[in-house]
Amino acid sequence: MTESTTDEKLLEVIDLKKHFPIKGGLLRRTIGEVKSVDGVNLTVNRGETLAVVGESGCGKSTTGRSILRLEQPTDGQVIFHDSELGPVNVESADRRTMEKIRPKMQIIFQDPFASLDSRMTVGRVIAEPLLINKVLKGQALRDRVADLLKVVGLRPEHASRYPHAFSGGQRQRIGIARAIALEPDLIICDEPVSALDVSVQAQVINLLEDLQERMKLTYLFISHDLSVVEHISDRVAVMYVGRVVETGTTRDLFYRPKHPYTEALLSALPQPDPRNRMEVVPLTGDVPSPANPPSGCYFHTRCPYAQPICSTETPPLRDVTDADGGTREAACHFAEELDLKGALVPSAAATDAAGKDEVG
């Protein structure tokens, strides 16, 4: 985990929505819509790692792609605070403005096998963003590609090979080299280690942390692996059926969650120390369909603490004060009243904090 270098905002996501139409009938008319992202609000500070977690299908990856306008959002705003242009609304920016800010917002894709063009050499894959943005050419371009390969732990002679000659971890390193080629401010990491072996995951995570420290990068880290998230992130945002239900610092959220869904996720996190194991919180029923979500709180159909108000009124994402006086955001009517269990018992959390103080 890295410490955020500043409280300066780099990215603001305001009420972001992405709805996909459902077509039906002979004329293929729109008969409904899938609310993949349904009013997401996020803030990412310069130099930090914000993790976005949740079950598969909750809208994490669509949120990341919508931020970059790889998916055109249905509604909402994405404000990128550029050092030269100032605040830029990515979703309404014209082509000339997008050409200026796109190099500063990059993405590492989930699948290292599908995200690289098999017909292009590794050197061409890494050089492509530099060529498109007319940054370098000729020998200077080849030297830059060689340097990038060395930065991510590969050899310069690998530039002449094709992606099929590399392992999954090596391919992801190539994807990382491509993402940092233009020295961006923000990188969206869309589950960058989920397709890799556990031993390789650790290597890639360590590489991302080293690059963040060296290049002053900001990460929006999308994942469903809470063990990885606990290690790499400064803050965490929890998503459920297209909405953010809780945000907070990693330690606060893992130690004392304020939303029942967060408690359920954390209860399933494996604990290597048997003394720190917590009872698994069972969730009944299935995840609601984003094409037909329930009324009120989307989680009330599975929540063990649900009350009548939960099925009729949608709880806003609001500031909540915990017992230690800290604040975070939670979308639950009873966030202050519920005593939820985290993945760390108090003694383990205190030991963890003391160890970090000694290192610091």
C-alpha positions as CSV (number, residue, x, y, z in Angstrom):
1,M,0.0,0.0,0.0
2,T,1.3,3.5,-0.9
3,E,0.5,6.7,0.9
4,S,-1.4,9.3,-1.0
5,T,1.1,12.1,-1.8
6,T,-1.5,14.9,-1.9
7,D,-5.2,15.7,-1.3
8,E,-5.3,17.3,-4.7
9,K,-8.2,15.9,-6.8
10,L,-7.2,14.3,-10.1
11,L,-10.5,12.7,-11.0
12,E,-14.1,13.3,-10.1
13,V,-16.9,11.0,-11.2
14,I,-20.3,12.6,-10.6
15,D,-23.6,10.6,-11.0
16,L,-22.1,8.5,-13.8
17,K,-24.6,6.2,-15.6
18,K,-24.2,3.7,-18.4
19,H,-27.4,2.0,-19.5
20,F,-27.4,-0.6,-22.3
21,P,-30.6,-1.0,-24.4
22,I,-32.5,-4.3,-24.5
23,K,-33.8,-4.9,-28.0
24,G,-36.8,-7.1,-28.8
25,G,-39.5,-7.9,-31.4
26,L,-39.3,-8.1,-35.2
27,L,-38.3,-4.4,-35.4
28,R,-35.7,-4.7,-32.7
29,R,-37.2,-1.9,-30.7
30,T,-35.9,-0.9,-27.3
31,I,-38.0,-2.7,-24.7
32,G,-35.8,-2.0,-21.6
33,E,-32.4,-1.2,-20.5
34,V,-29.6,-2.8,-18.4
35,K,-28.4,-0.3,-15.8
36,S,-24.8,-1.4,-15.7
37,V,-23.7,1.8,-14.0
38,D,-26.4,3.6,-12.2
39,G,-25.2,6.8,-10.6
40,V,-21.6,6.2,-9.5
41,N,-19.8,9.0,-7.5
42,L,-16.1,8.7,-7.0
43,T,-13.1,11.0,-6.2
44,V,-9.5,10.0,-6.9
45,N,-6.7,12.1,-5.4
46,R,-3.4,12.6,-7.2
47,G,-0.8,10.0,-6.3
48,E,-3.2,7.5,-4.5
49,T,-4.6,4.1,-5.4
50,L,-8.4,3.9,-5.2
51,A,-9.7,0.3,-5.5
52,V,-13.2,-0.5,-6.8
53,V,-14.4,-3.8,-5.6
54,G,-17.6,-5.9,-5.9
55,E,-19.0,-9.1,-7.3
56,S,-18.7,-10.0,-11.0
57,G,-21.3,-8.0,-13.0
58,C,-21.6,-5.1,-10.6
59,G,-20.4,-2.6,-13.1
60,K,-16.7,-2.1,-12.1
61,S,-15.2,-2.5,-15.5
62,T,-17.9,-0.6,-17.3
63,T,-17.3,2.3,-14.8
64,G,-13.6,2.3,-15.8
65,R,-14.3,2.2,-19.5
66,S,-16.9,4.9,-19.2
67,I,-14.5,7.2,-17.4
68,L,-12.1,6.9,-20.4
69,R,-15.0,7.2,-22.8
70,L,-14.3,3.8,-24.3
71,E,-18.0,3.4,-23.5
72,Q,-20.1,6.5,-24.1
73,P,-21.9,7.2,-20.8
74,T,-25.6,7.6,-20.7
75,D,-25.4,10.5,-18.2
76,G,-23.2,12.0,-15.6
77,Q,-19.9,13.8,-15.5
78,V,-16.2,12.8,-15.4
79,I,-14.0,15.7,-14.4
80,F,-10.3,15.3,-15.1
81,H,-8.1,17.9,-13.4
82,D,-5.4,18.5,-16.0
83,S,-2.2,20.5,-14.9
84,E,-2.4,22.6,-18.1
85,L,-6.1,22.7,-19.1
86,G,-7.6,22.7,-15.6
87,P,-10.8,20.8,-14.9
88,V,-12.0,19.0,-18.1
89,N,-15.4,17.3,-18.5
90,V,-14.3,14.2,-20.3
91,E,-17.8,13.2,-21.3
92,S,-18.5,16.4,-23.2
93,A,-15.0,17.3,-24.4
94,D,-14.5,18.0,-28.1
95,R,-12.0,16.1,-30.2
96,R,-9.1,18.5,-29.8
97,T,-9.4,18.5,-26.0
98,M,-9.6,14.7,-25.9
99,E,-6.4,14.5,-28.0
100,K,-4.7,16.5,-25.3
101,I,-5.9,14.6,-22.3
102,R,-6.1,11.1,-23.6
103,P,-2.3,10.5,-23.3
104,K,-2.7,11.4,-19.5
105,M,-5.4,8.7,-19.0
106,Q,-4.4,5.1,-19.8
107,I,-5.7,1.6,-19.1
108,I,-4.3,-1.8,-18.3
109,F,-6.8,-4.4,-19.5
110,Q,-7.8,-7.6,-17.7
111,D,-6.9,-10.2,-20.2
112,P,-3.2,-10.1,-21.3
113,F,-4.0,-12.6,-24.0
114,A,-6.7,-10.6,-25.8
115,S,-5.5,-7.1,-25.2
116,L,-2.4,-7.4,-27.4
117,D,-2.6,-7.6,-31.2
118,S,-1.2,-11.0,-32.2
119,R,-0.1,-9.6,-35.6
120,M,2.1,-6.8,-34.1
121,T,5.5,-7.3,-32.6
122,V,6.0,-6.3,-29.0
123,G,8.0,-3.3,-30.0
124,R,5.2,-2.1,-32.3
125,V,2.6,-2.7,-29.5
126,I,4.5,-0.5,-27.1
127,A,5.5,2.1,-29.7
128,E,1.9,2.6,-30.9
129,P,0.8,5.3,-28.4
130,L,4.0,7.1,-29.1
131,L,3.5,7.0,-32.8
132,I,-0.2,8.0,-32.7
133,N,0.6,11.0,-30.5
134,K,3.6,11.9,-32.6
135,V,5.9,11.9,-29.6
136,L,9.0,10.1,-31.0
137,K,10.1,8.5,-34.2
138,G,13.2,6.7,-35.6
139,Q,16.0,5.7,-33.3
140,A,14.6,7.8,-30.5
141,L,11.4,5.7,-30.6
142,R,13.4,2.4,-30.6
143,D,15.4,3.6,-27.7
144,R,12.3,4.5,-25.8
145,V,10.7,1.1,-26.4
146,A,13.9,-0.6,-25.2
147,D,13.9,1.5,-22.0
148,L,10.2,0.7,-21.4
149,L,10.9,-3.0,-21.7
150,K,13.7,-2.8,-19.2
151,V,11.5,-0.8,-16.8
152,V,8.9,-3.6,-16.7
153,G,11.4,-6.4,-16.3
154,L,11.8,-7.6,-19.9
155,R,14.8,-7.4,-22.3
156,P,15.2,-5.0,-25.2
157,E,15.6,-7.9,-27.7
158,H,12.0,-9.0,-26.9
159,A,10.8,-6.1,-29.0
160,S,11.2,-8.2,-32.2
161,R,9.0,-11.0,-30.9
162,Y,5.3,-11.5,-31.1
163,P,2.9,-11.8,-28.1
164,H,2.3,-15.5,-28.5
165,A,5.9,-16.1,-27.5
166,F,5.4,-14.8,-24.0
167,S,3.7,-16.1,-20.8
168,G,0.6,-14.5,-19.2
169,G,2.7,-12.5,-16.7
170,Q,5.1,-11.3,-19.4
171,R,2.2,-10.2,-21.6
172,Q,0.8,-8.2,-18.8
173,R,4.1,-6.5,-18.4
174,I,4.0,-5.6,-22.0
175,G,0.5,-4.1,-21.5
176,I,1.9,-2.1,-18.5
177,A,4.8,-0.8,-20.7
178,R,2.3,0.3,-23.3
179,A,0.2,2.1,-20.6
180,I,3.2,4.0,-19.1
181,A,4.7,4.9,-22.5
182,L,3.2,8.4,-22.5
183,E,3.9,9.0,-18.8
184,P,0.2,9.4,-17.9
185,D,-1.2,10.9,-14.7
186,L,-4.0,8.3,-14.3
187,I,-4.0,4.6,-15.1
188,I,-7.1,2.5,-14.8
189,C,-6.1,-1.0,-13.8
190,D,-9.0,-3.3,-14.9
191,E,-8.4,-6.4,-12.9
192,P,-4.8,-6.6,-14.1
193,V,-3.8,-9.7,-12.2
194,S,-7.0,-11.8,-12.1
195,A,-6.0,-13.9,-15.1
196,L,-2.5,-14.7,-13.7
197,D,-1.1,-17.3,-11.4
198,V,-0.8,-16.3,-7.7
199,S,3.0,-16.2,-7.8
200,V,2.9,-14.0,-10.9
201,Q,0.3,-11.8,-9.4
202,A,2.7,-10.8,-6.6
203,Q,5.3,-9.9,-9.2
204,V,3.0,-7.7,-11.2
205,I,1.6,-6.0,-8.1
206,N,5.1,-5.2,-6.9
207,L,5.9,-3.8,-10.4
208,L,2.8,-1.5,-10.3
209,E,3.8,-0.2,-6.8
210,D,7.4,0.5,-8.0
211,L,6.1,2.3,-11.0
212,Q,3.7,4.4,-9.0
213,E,6.5,5.5,-6.7
214,R,8.9,6.2,-9.5
215,M,6.5,7.9,-11.9
216,K,4.1,9.5,-9.4
217,L,1.2,7.6,-10.9
218,T,-2.4,7.5,-9.8
219,Y,-4.3,4.2,-10.0
220,L,-8.0,3.4,-10.2
221,F,-7.6,-0.3,-9.4
222,I,-10.6,-2.5,-10.3
223,S,-10.6,-5.9,-8.7
224,H,-12.7,-8.6,-7.0
225,D,-9.8,-10.0,-5.0
226,L,-9.9,-8.4,-1.6
227,S,-6.5,-9.7,-0.6
228,V,-4.9,-7.8,-3.5
229,V,-6.9,-4.7,-2.7
230,E,-5.9,-4.7,1.0
231,H,-2.2,-4.8,-0.1
232,I,-2.2,-2.1,-2.8
233,S,-4.9,0.4,-2.2
234,D,-5.1,3.6,-0.1
235,R,-8.9,3.8,-0.3
236,V,-11.7,1.4,-1.4
237,A,-15.1,1.9,-3.1
238,V,-17.5,-1.0,-2.9
239,M,-20.0,-1.4,-5.7
240,Y,-23.3,-3.4,-5.8
241,V,-25.5,-3.6,-8.9
242,G,-24.1,-0.5,-10.5
243,R,-24.0,1.7,-7.4
244,V,-21.3,2.6,-4.9
245,V,-22.5,1.5,-1.4
246,E,-19.4,2.4,0.7
247,T,-16.1,4.2,0.4
248,G,-13.3,4.7,3.0
249,T,-9.7,4.2,3.7
250,T,-8.6,0.6,3.3
251,R,-7.8,0.1,7.0
252,D,-11.1,1.6,8.2
253,L,-13.2,-0.3,5.7
254,F,-11.5,-3.7,6.4
255,Y,-11.5,-3.1,10.2
256,R,-15.0,-1.7,10.7
257,P,-17.3,-1.7,7.6
258,K,-20.5,0.4,7.6
259,H,-22.5,-1.4,4.9
260,P,-23.9,-4.9,5.3
261,Y,-22.7,-5.9,1.8
262,T,-19.2,-4.9,2.7
263,E,-19.4,-7.0,5.8
264,A,-20.5,-10.0,3.6
265,L,-17.6,-9.5,1.2
266,L,-15.0,-9.2,4.0
267,S,-16.4,-12.3,5.7
268,A,-15.4,-14.4,2.7
269,L,-11.8,-13.2,2.7
270,P,-9.5,-16.0,3.6
271,Q,-7.4,-15.4,6.8
272,P,-4.0,-17.1,7.2
273,D,-4.2,-16.8,11.0
274,P,-6.9,-19.1,12.4
275,R,-7.2,-16.7,15.4
276,N,-8.5,-14.0,13.2
277,R,-11.1,-15.9,11.3
278,M,-14.6,-14.4,11.3
279,E,-17.9,-16.1,10.8
280,V,-19.1,-16.1,7.2
281,V,-22.1,-13.8,6.7
282,P,-24.5,-15.8,4.5
283,L,-26.4,-13.9,1.8
284,T,-29.7,-15.4,0.7
285,G,-31.1,-15.1,-2.8
286,D,-29.5,-14.1,-6.0
287,V,-27.9,-10.8,-7.1
288,P,-30.7,-8.6,-8.6
289,S,-30.7,-8.1,-12.4
290,P,-29.5,-4.7,-13.4
291,A,-32.2,-4.8,-16.0
292,N,-34.9,-5.0,-13.3
293,P,-33.4,-3.8,-10.0
294,P,-35.5,-3.8,-6.8
295,S,-37.0,-0.6,-5.4
296,G,-35.4,1.2,-2.5
297,C,-32.0,-0.1,-1.5
298,Y,-30.8,-2.6,-4.2
299,F,-29.3,-4.8,-1.4
300,H,-32.4,-5.1,0.7
301,T,-33.5,-8.4,-1.0
302,R,-30.4,-10.1,0.5
303,C,-29.6,-8.0,3.5
304,P,-29.9,-9.8,6.9
305,Y,-30.6,-6.4,8.6
306,A,-33.3,-5.1,6.2
307,Q,-36.2,-3.1,7.6
308,P,-39.4,-1.9,5.8
309,I,-37.9,1.4,4.9
310,C,-35.1,-0.3,2.9
311,S,-37.6,-1.6,0.3
312,T,-39.2,1.8,-0.3
313,E,-36.6,4.5,0.1
314,T,-33.2,4.6,-1.7
315,P,-30.4,5.4,0.8
316,P,-28.0,8.1,-0.4
317,L,-24.3,7.7,-0.3
318,R,-23.6,9.9,2.8
319,D,-20.9,10.7,5.4
320,V,-21.0,8.4,8.3
321,T,-19.0,8.8,11.6
322,D,-17.6,5.7,13.2
323,A,-16.8,5.0,16.9
324,D,-13.2,6.2,16.4
325,G,-14.4,9.6,15.1
326,G,-13.4,8.9,11.5
327,T,-15.7,9.5,8.6
328,R,-16.5,7.6,5.5
329,E,-19.4,7.3,3.0
330,A,-22.0,4.6,3.2
331,A,-25.4,4.1,1.5
332,C,-27.3,2.5,4.3
333,H,-30.3,3.8,6.4
334,F,-28.8,2.2,9.5
335,A,-25.1,2.7,9.0
336,E,-24.7,4.3,12.4
337,E,-26.8,1.7,14.3
338,L,-25.3,-1.5,12.9
339,D,-22.3,-3.1,14.6
340,L,-20.7,-4.9,11.6
341,K,-17.6,-7.1,11.6
342,G,-14.6,-6.5,9.5
343,A,-11.9,-8.8,8.2
344,L,-9.5,-7.8,11.0
345,V,-10.2,-8.2,14.7
346,P,-9.2,-5.2,16.8
347,S,-5.9,-6.8,18.1
348,A,-4.9,-7.6,14.5
349,A,-5.7,-4.2,13.3
350,A,-3.7,-2.6,16.2
351,T,-0.7,-4.8,15.4
352,D,-0.9,-4.0,11.7
353,A,-1.0,-0.2,12.5
354,A,1.9,-0.5,15.0
355,G,4.0,-2.4,12.4
356,K,3.4,0.3,9.8
357,D,4.3,3.0,12.3
358,E,7.7,1.3,12.9
359,V,8.4,1.1,9.2
360,G,7.4,4.7,8.8
